[in-house]
């Protein structure tokens, strides 16, 4: 089982930088033990102009049999004949065995870590990746459909069943060559997912943590891949509960990423009737100011920002010493990474750093980490959730986390007519699943308050138009004293 990764160099970037990224010195041949054999890393060529790293995996057939995996656990389950345990393609064809070896041998590279030369991690490289024998259930056409949308130039040459007998036709194997510019970490993560997907089988039992592995490796490309469903189904061996969970979590990631802009265009729109001599205040800034005012009035000191995105509100909260602990929660690791950069967490003083925490989490799941806080904020979040999923978010926040105060802001659809640039019937953001008028929002908020033992008041945010109301509406929920939630966990609200 064999794979090579090649790159070329320039006058200011030698090709041997590949060794830093892979954490494997080009002048050494190294060997690593795996659960099913031994992996070797060596460099057939290593010069400033061109460098190639090779991964050779020697699979021990006896170890496969002893572990009872043989042909592996895939869509069809265990091998249907005892002979298949001893006569199979596992030692020769790239499969989940090679994917696991990739993650073990090139772990730092796959995670995008390079302590010696951190500036190399985010730099795209001219890469050529070759896998001489790759099982492809679906043929060369499927290989193109999987790797083509990721920006690769794909060569997938079918391997003949027997070159001596061309009439036998082609086998289910291809010789794969990928060429293009990409970050090495991203290329490795794509291979980690696609190798078992193309083989459509795995040598180990597909456990629930496979969803986490898939989403980590697929971050940044899987959510928008045109073959997303095929990739999920095959990677998770068709297990319905896992594919359903993966789809739900990917949908939340997609929604979060779609809102990963500093300020929405309409939030920054200038009112044509405004005094042009004085710069107008963007709606996003007014919204944060209104939230801070309401939080101060509630007496909150420990605050959750649920769906924190890139950390604008977290940053504003940290600017006020009233708030002694601020926790930002978001489903998107990319958004949290941007938030960490915005807050300059790495350079933050120790005392300030103790006040802030960034957590990855989904609001559709109950989370014990979110209990015991004075207040929680859902700022421009609920409109990104499908209506049939909203009860799960409601229960996770009001029923399970149960902070003393909850602030919810959402667009007022009635105000949309005041924006001439917004076509009639369109939502303010392409990812909004709904936009409520004041009556609809008020009805929902009062029902939530009644179900969970809160009182609720409403506050306009932005100019309060006498005809259509404010552009943003805010509900401030306050937990009644000596009350307990009488609701049960609704269908769709899961424990984290």
C-alpha positions as CSV (number, residue, x, y, z in Angstrom):
1,X,0.0,0.0,0.0
2,X,1.8,3.1,-1.2
3,X,1.2,6.9,-1.5
4,X,3.5,9.7,-2.6
5,X,3.3,13.5,-2.0
6,X,5.4,15.7,-4.2
7,X,6.0,19.5,-4.5
8,X,8.3,21.8,-6.4
9,X,10.3,24.7,-5.0
10,X,11.1,28.3,-6.0
11,X,14.1,30.6,-5.4
12,X,12.6,31.7,-2.0
13,X,10.8,28.5,-1.0
14,X,12.8,25.2,-1.3
15,X,10.7,22.1,-2.0
16,X,12.3,20.5,1.1
17,X,10.0,22.7,3.2
18,X,7.7,19.7,2.8
19,X,9.8,18.0,5.4
20,X,8.9,20.7,8.0
21,X,5.2,20.4,7.3
22,X,5.3,16.6,7.5
23,X,7.5,16.6,10.6
24,X,9.7,14.0,8.8
25,X,13.3,14.8,7.9
26,X,14.1,14.2,4.2
27,X,17.5,12.7,5.0
28,X,16.0,9.9,7.2
29,X,13.9,6.8,6.6
30,X,11.5,6.3,9.5
31,X,9.3,3.4,10.5
32,X,6.2,3.3,12.7
33,X,4.2,0.5,14.2
34,X,0.5,0.4,13.4
35,X,-2.3,-1.9,14.7
36,X,-2.2,-3.8,11.4
37,X,1.4,-3.6,10.3
38,X,4.3,-1.2,9.8
39,X,4.4,2.2,8.1
40,X,7.5,3.6,6.5
41,X,8.2,7.2,5.5
42,X,11.1,8.0,3.2
43,X,12.0,10.5,0.5
44,X,12.8,9.1,-3.0
45,X,13.9,12.7,-4.0
46,X,14.7,15.7,-1.9
47,X,16.2,18.8,-3.5
48,X,15.4,22.5,-3.5
49,X,13.7,22.1,-6.8
50,X,11.6,19.0,-6.1
51,X,10.8,16.9,-3.1
52,X,8.7,13.7,-2.8
53,X,7.6,12.0,0.5
54,X,6.4,8.4,0.3
55,X,4.3,6.5,2.8
56,X,4.6,2.7,2.5
57,X,2.2,0.6,4.6
58,X,3.1,-3.0,5.1
59,X,-0.1,-4.7,6.2
60,X,0.2,-7.9,8.3
61,X,-2.5,-10.3,7.0
62,X,-2.3,-12.4,10.2
63,X,-3.0,-9.3,12.3
64,X,-6.1,-8.6,10.2
65,X,-7.4,-12.1,10.8
66,X,-6.6,-12.1,14.5
67,X,-8.5,-8.9,14.9
68,X,-11.4,-10.5,13.1
69,X,-11.6,-7.7,10.5
70,X,-10.6,-9.5,7.3
71,X,-12.3,-7.5,4.5
72,X,-13.6,-5.0,7.1
73,X,-16.9,-3.7,8.2
74,X,-18.7,-1.9,5.4
75,X,-22.1,-1.7,3.9
76,X,-22.2,-5.4,3.5
77,X,-20.9,-6.3,7.0
78,X,-18.2,-8.9,7.6
79,X,-16.8,-10.9,4.7
80,X,-19.2,-13.6,3.6
81,X,-16.6,-16.3,3.1
82,X,-13.9,-17.6,5.5
83,X,-11.4,-17.6,2.6
84,X,-11.8,-13.8,2.3
85,X,-10.0,-13.4,5.6
86,X,-6.9,-14.7,4.0
87,X,-7.3,-13.8,0.3
88,X,-8.1,-10.1,-0.1
89,X,-6.7,-6.8,-1.3
90,X,-6.1,-5.2,2.1
91,X,-2.3,-5.4,1.9
92,X,-2.1,-3.9,-1.6
93,X,-4.9,-1.4,-2.2
94,X,-5.3,2.0,-0.5
95,X,-8.2,1.8,2.0
96,X,-9.2,2.9,5.5
97,X,-6.0,1.1,6.7
98,X,-3.9,3.7,4.8
99,X,-6.2,6.6,6.0
100,X,-5.6,5.5,9.6
101,X,-1.8,5.3,8.9
102,X,-2.0,8.9,7.4
103,X,-3.6,10.2,10.6
104,X,-1.1,8.4,12.8
105,X,2.1,9.1,10.9
106,X,1.3,12.6,9.7
107,X,-0.8,13.7,12.7
108,X,0.7,17.1,13.1
109,X,0.6,17.8,9.4
110,X,-3.0,16.7,9.2
111,X,-3.9,19.0,12.1
112,X,-2.1,22.0,10.5
113,X,0.6,22.2,13.1
114,X,4.2,23.1,12.4
115,X,6.1,24.4,15.5
116,X,9.4,24.8,13.6
117,X,8.0,26.8,10.7
118,X,4.4,27.9,11.5
119,X,4.3,30.3,8.6
120,X,4.3,27.4,6.2
121,X,1.0,25.9,7.4
122,X,-1.4,28.3,5.7
123,X,0.7,28.5,2.5
124,X,-0.7,26.7,-0.6
125,X,1.8,24.4,-2.2
126,X,2.0,23.0,-5.8
127,X,1.2,19.4,-4.9
128,X,1.1,16.1,-6.8
129,X,-0.3,13.2,-4.9
130,X,-0.2,9.7,-6.3
131,X,-1.9,6.4,-5.2
132,X,-0.9,3.6,-7.5
133,X,-3.8,1.3,-6.5
134,X,-7.0,2.7,-5.2
135,X,-10.3,0.8,-4.9
136,X,-13.0,2.9,-6.5
137,X,-16.5,1.6,-6.1
138,X,-18.1,3.7,-8.8
139,X,-15.1,3.9,-11.1
140,X,-13.0,6.7,-12.4
141,X,-16.1,8.9,-12.9
142,X,-16.8,8.9,-9.1
143,X,-13.2,9.7,-8.4
144,X,-13.5,12.8,-10.5
145,X,-16.8,13.7,-8.9
146,X,-15.2,13.5,-5.4
147,X,-11.9,15.3,-6.0
148,X,-12.8,17.6,-8.9
149,X,-15.0,20.0,-6.9
150,X,-12.1,20.4,-4.4
151,X,-10.0,22.1,-7.1
152,X,-7.8,19.1,-8.0
153,X,-6.8,18.2,-11.6
154,X,-7.7,14.5,-11.4
155,X,-6.2,11.6,-13.3
156,X,-7.9,8.3,-12.5
157,X,-6.7,5.5,-14.8
158,X,-8.6,2.2,-14.5
159,X,-6.4,-0.8,-13.7
160,X,-7.0,-3.8,-16.0
161,X,-8.0,-7.0,-14.5
162,X,-5.2,-8.7,-16.3
163,X,-3.1,-7.0,-19.0
164,X,-2.6,-10.3,-20.7
165,X,-6.3,-10.6,-21.2
166,X,-7.7,-7.2,-22.2
167,X,-11.1,-8.7,-23.0
168,X,-11.6,-9.2,-19.3
169,X,-12.0,-5.5,-19.0
170,X,-11.1,-3.2,-16.1
171,X,-11.0,-3.9,-12.4
172,X,-12.6,-1.8,-9.7
173,X,-9.1,-0.2,-9.0
174,X,-7.7,3.0,-10.4
175,X,-4.3,4.7,-10.4
176,X,-5.0,8.1,-8.9
177,X,-3.0,11.3,-9.5
178,X,-4.1,14.6,-8.0
179,X,-2.4,17.8,-9.0
180,X,-3.1,21.4,-7.9
181,X,-2.3,24.1,-5.3
182,X,-3.5,23.4,-1.8
183,X,-2.5,23.6,1.8
184,X,-0.9,20.3,2.8
185,X,-3.1,19.9,5.9
186,X,-6.3,20.3,3.8
187,X,-5.0,17.8,1.2
188,X,-4.3,15.2,3.8
189,X,-7.7,15.7,5.5
190,X,-9.4,15.2,2.1
191,X,-7.4,12.0,1.5
192,X,-8.2,10.8,5.0
193,X,-11.9,11.0,4.2
194,X,-11.9,9.9,0.6
195,X,-9.8,6.8,0.8
196,X,-12.4,4.8,2.7
197,X,-15.3,6.5,0.9
198,X,-14.0,5.2,-2.5
199,X,-13.3,1.8,-1.1
200,X,-16.8,1.9,0.6
201,X,-15.6,-0.3,3.5
202,X,-13.7,0.1,6.7
203,X,-11.4,-2.3,8.6
204,X,-12.8,-1.3,12.0
205,X,-16.2,-0.9,13.6
206,X,-17.8,2.5,12.8
207,X,-18.5,3.9,16.3
208,X,-20.3,7.2,17.1
209,X,-17.0,9.1,17.4
210,X,-16.6,8.6,13.6
211,X,-18.9,11.6,13.1
212,X,-16.5,13.8,15.0
213,X,-13.6,12.5,12.9
214,X,-15.5,13.1,9.7
215,X,-16.5,16.7,10.6
216,X,-13.0,17.6,11.8
217,X,-11.4,16.3,8.6
218,X,-14.2,17.8,6.5
219,X,-14.1,21.3,8.0
220,X,-13.9,23.9,5.3
221,X,-14.9,21.7,2.3
222,X,-17.5,19.0,3.2
223,X,-20.4,21.3,4.0
224,X,-20.5,22.6,0.4
225,X,-19.3,19.5,-1.5
226,X,-21.9,18.4,-4.2
227,X,-21.4,14.7,-3.2
228,X,-21.8,15.4,0.5
229,X,-24.5,12.8,1.1
230,X,-22.6,10.0,-0.7
231,X,-19.4,10.9,1.3
232,X,-21.3,10.9,4.6
233,X,-23.2,7.7,3.9
234,X,-20.1,5.8,2.8
235,X,-17.8,7.1,5.5
236,X,-20.2,6.2,8.2
237,X,-21.0,2.8,6.6
238,X,-24.6,3.7,6.0
239,X,-25.5,3.8,9.7
240,X,-28.6,5.9,9.8
241,X,-28.3,7.3,13.2
242,X,-24.8,8.5,12.5
243,X,-25.5,9.9,9.1
244,X,-28.5,11.8,10.6
245,X,-26.3,13.3,13.3
246,X,-23.7,14.2,10.8
247,X,-26.2,15.9,8.5
248,X,-27.7,17.9,11.4
249,X,-24.3,19.1,12.6
250,X,-23.2,20.0,9.1
251,X,-26.3,22.0,8.6
252,X,-25.6,24.0,11.8
253,X,-22.0,24.5,10.6
254,X,-23.2,25.8,7.2
255,X,-25.6,28.2,8.9
256,X,-23.0,29.5,11.2
257,X,-20.4,29.9,8.4
258,X,-23.0,31.7,6.3
259,X,-23.3,34.3,9.0
260,X,-19.5,34.7,9.5
261,X,-19.4,38.3,8.4
262,X,-18.4,41.1,10.7
263,X,-21.6,43.2,10.0
264,X,-24.3,42.3,7.6
265,X,-24.8,44.7,4.6
266,X,-28.1,45.9,5.8
267,X,-26.9,46.5,9.3
268,X,-24.4,49.0,7.8
269,X,-26.9,50.6,5.4
270,X,-27.2,54.3,5.7
271,X,-30.7,55.8,6.2
272,X,-31.1,58.3,3.3
273,X,-32.9,60.6,5.6
274,X,-30.1,60.6,8.2
275,X,-28.0,63.7,8.8
276,X,-25.1,63.1,6.4
277,X,-22.8,65.5,8.5
278,X,-22.9,62.9,11.3
279,X,-21.8,59.4,10.6
280,X,-24.8,57.0,11.3
281,X,-24.3,54.2,13.8
282,X,-24.6,50.8,12.2
283,X,-27.5,48.6,13.4
284,X,-25.0,45.9,14.5
285,X,-23.4,48.4,16.9
286,X,-26.7,49.6,18.2
287,X,-27.7,46.0,18.8
288,X,-24.6,45.3,20.9
289,X,-25.2,48.5,22.9
290,X,-28.8,47.5,23.6
291,X,-27.7,44.0,24.7
292,X,-25.0,45.4,27.0
293,X,-27.6,47.9,28.5
294,X,-30.1,45.1,29.1
295,X,-27.4,42.8,30.7
296,X,-26.3,45.6,33.1
297,X,-29.9,46.2,34.1
298,X,-30.3,42.4,34.8
299,X,-27.4,42.5,37.2
300,X,-25.6,39.7,35.2
301,X,-21.9,39.1,35.7
302,X,-21.4,35.7,34.1
303,X,-22.7,35.7,30.5
304,X,-23.1,33.2,27.7
305,X,-22.9,34.4,24.1
306,X,-24.7,31.5,22.3
307,X,-23.9,31.5,18.6
308,X,-21.0,34.0,19.2
309,X,-19.8,33.8,15.6
310,X,-16.6,35.8,15.2
311,X,-16.7,37.2,18.7
312,X,-17.9,40.8,18.2
313,X,-20.2,40.7,21.2
314,X,-17.7,38.7,23.3
315,X,-15.2,41.5,22.6
316,X,-17.7,44.2,23.7
317,X,-18.5,42.3,26.9
318,X,-14.9,42.0,27.8
319,X,-14.6,45.8,27.4
320,X,-16.9,46.2,30.5
321,X,-15.5,45.1,33.8
322,X,-19.1,44.5,35.0
323,X,-18.9,41.1,33.2
324,X,-16.5,38.9,35.2
325,X,-16.9,35.8,33.0
326,X,-17.8,35.7,29.3
327,X,-18.3,32.4,27.4
328,X,-18.7,32.3,23.6
329,X,-20.3,29.2,22.1
330,X,-20.4,28.4,18.4
331,X,-20.8,25.3,16.3
332,X,-18.2,26.5,13.8
333,X,-14.5,26.0,14.7
334,X,-13.6,28.4,11.9
335,X,-15.7,31.1,13.5
336,X,-14.1,30.4,16.9
337,X,-10.7,30.6,15.4
338,X,-11.5,34.0,13.9
339,X,-12.9,35.0,17.3
340,X,-9.7,34.0,19.1
341,X,-7.7,36.1,16.6
342,X,-10.1,39.1,17.1
343,X,-9.7,38.8,20.9
344,X,-5.9,38.3,20.6
345,X,-6.2,35.4,23.1
346,X,-2.6,34.4,22.7
347,X,-1.4,37.9,23.7
348,X,-4.0,38.6,26.3
349,X,-2.9,39.3,29.8
350,X,-3.5,36.5,32.4
351,X,-6.2,38.3,34.3
352,X,-8.1,39.2,31.2
353,X,-7.7,35.7,29.8
354,X,-9.3,34.2,32.9
355,X,-12.5,36.1,32.0
356,X,-13.1,34.6,28.6
357,X,-13.7,31.1,27.3
358,X,-14.6,29.9,23.7
359,X,-16.4,26.6,23.4
360,X,-17.5,24.6,20.4
361,X,-21.1,23.4,20.8
362,X,-24.4,23.1,19.1
363,X,-27.5,24.8,20.5
364,X,-29.6,21.9,19.4
365,X,-28.1,19.8,22.1
366,X,-28.2,20.2,25.9
367,X,-24.8,21.0,27.3
368,X,-23.9,20.7,31.0
369,X,-21.1,23.3,30.5
370,X,-23.7,26.0,30.0
371,X,-25.5,25.6,33.3
372,X,-25.3,28.1,36.2
373,X,-24.8,31.4,34.3
374,X,-26.4,34.7,35.1
375,X,-27.5,35.5,31.5
376,X,-27.4,34.1,28.0
377,X,-27.6,36.0,24.7
378,X,-29.0,34.7,21.4
379,X,-28.2,37.6,19.1
380,X,-29.5,37.1,15.5
381,X,-29.4,33.3,15.9
382,X,-32.9,31.9,16.0
383,X,-33.8,33.0,12.5
384,X,-31.0,30.7,11.2
385,X,-32.7,27.6,12.6
386,X,-35.3,25.6,10.8
387,X,-38.7,26.1,12.6
388,X,-39.0,22.4,13.3
389,X,-35.6,22.5,15.1
390,X,-36.4,25.6,17.1
391,X,-38.0,23.6,20.0
392,X,-34.7,21.8,20.5
393,X,-32.8,25.1,20.8
394,X,-35.5,26.4,23.1
395,X,-35.2,23.5,25.5
396,X,-31.4,23.5,25.4
397,X,-31.4,27.1,26.5
398,X,-34.5,27.7,28.6
399,X,-35.1,24.2,29.9
400,X,-31.6,22.8,30.4
401,X,-29.1,25.6,30.7
402,X,-31.7,27.8,32.5
403,X,-29.8,31.1,33.0
404,X,-31.4,33.8,35.2
405,X,-31.9,36.0,32.1
406,X,-32.0,35.3,28.4
407,X,-31.8,38.0,25.7
408,X,-33.0,37.1,22.2
409,X,-32.7,39.5,19.2
410,X,-34.1,38.8,15.7
411,X,-35.0,40.9,12.7
412,X,-38.4,42.5,12.4
413,X,-39.6,41.6,9.0
414,X,-42.0,44.6,8.9
415,X,-39.1,47.0,8.8
416,X,-37.7,45.4,5.6
417,X,-39.8,47.8,3.4
418,X,-37.6,50.6,4.6
419,X,-34.6,49.2,2.8
420,X,-34.9,50.1,-0.8
421,X,-32.0,47.8,-1.7
422,X,-33.9,44.8,-0.4
423,X,-36.2,43.2,-3.0
424,X,-39.8,42.6,-1.9
425,X,-40.3,39.2,-0.4
426,X,-36.6,38.6,0.3
427,X,-35.1,38.0,3.7
428,X,-32.2,40.2,4.9
429,X,-29.8,37.3,4.8
430,X,-29.8,34.4,2.3
431,X,-29.5,32.0,5.2
432,X,-32.5,33.2,7.3
433,X,-35.1,30.4,7.6
434,X,-37.8,32.9,8.6
435,X,-38.2,36.5,9.7
436,X,-41.0,37.3,12.2
437,X,-43.1,40.4,12.5
438,X,-43.7,41.8,16.0
439,X,-46.8,39.8,16.6
440,X,-45.2,36.5,15.6
441,X,-42.1,37.1,17.7
442,X,-44.2,38.3,20.7
443,X,-46.4,35.2,20.5
444,X,-43.4,32.8,20.4
445,X,-41.6,34.6,23.2
446,X,-44.6,34.6,25.5
447,X,-45.2,30.9,24.9
448,X,-41.6,30.1,25.7
449,X,-41.7,32.2,28.8
450,X,-44.8,30.5,30.0
451,X,-43.5,27.0,29.3
452,X,-40.2,27.6,31.2
453,X,-41.2,29.9,34.1
454,X,-39.8,33.2,32.8
455,X,-41.2,36.7,32.5
456,X,-40.6,38.5,29.2
457,X,-40.4,42.1,28.1
458,X,-39.8,43.6,24.6
459,X,-37.3,46.3,23.6
460,X,-36.9,48.0,20.2
461,X,-33.4,48.2,18.8
462,X,-32.7,50.9,16.2
463,X,-35.1,53.6,15.0
464,X,-38.6,52.7,16.1
465,X,-40.7,53.5,13.0
466,X,-44.3,54.5,14.0
467,X,-45.7,52.3,11.1
468,X,-43.4,49.3,10.9
469,X,-41.5,49.3,14.2
470,X,-37.8,48.9,14.8
471,X,-35.4,47.0,12.5
472,X,-34.4,44.6,15.3
473,X,-36.7,43.3,18.1
474,X,-35.4,42.1,21.4
475,X,-37.0,40.0,24.1
476,X,-35.6,40.0,27.6
477,X,-36.6,36.9,29.6
478,X,-36.2,36.9,33.4
479,X,-36.5,33.7,35.4
480,X,-39.2,33.8,38.0
481,X,-38.0,33.1,41.5
482,X,-38.8,29.7,43.0
483,X,-39.9,28.2,39.7
484,X,-38.8,25.1,37.9
485,X,-39.2,24.2,34.3
486,X,-42.2,22.0,33.7
487,X,-41.3,21.1,30.2
488,X,-40.0,17.8,29.0
489,X,-37.2,17.4,26.6
490,X,-38.9,17.7,23.1
491,X,-38.2,15.5,20.2
492,X,-35.0,16.6,18.6
493,X,-33.3,18.1,21.7
494,X,-30.4,15.8,22.5
495,X,-27.9,15.7,25.3
496,X,-24.4,16.6,24.5
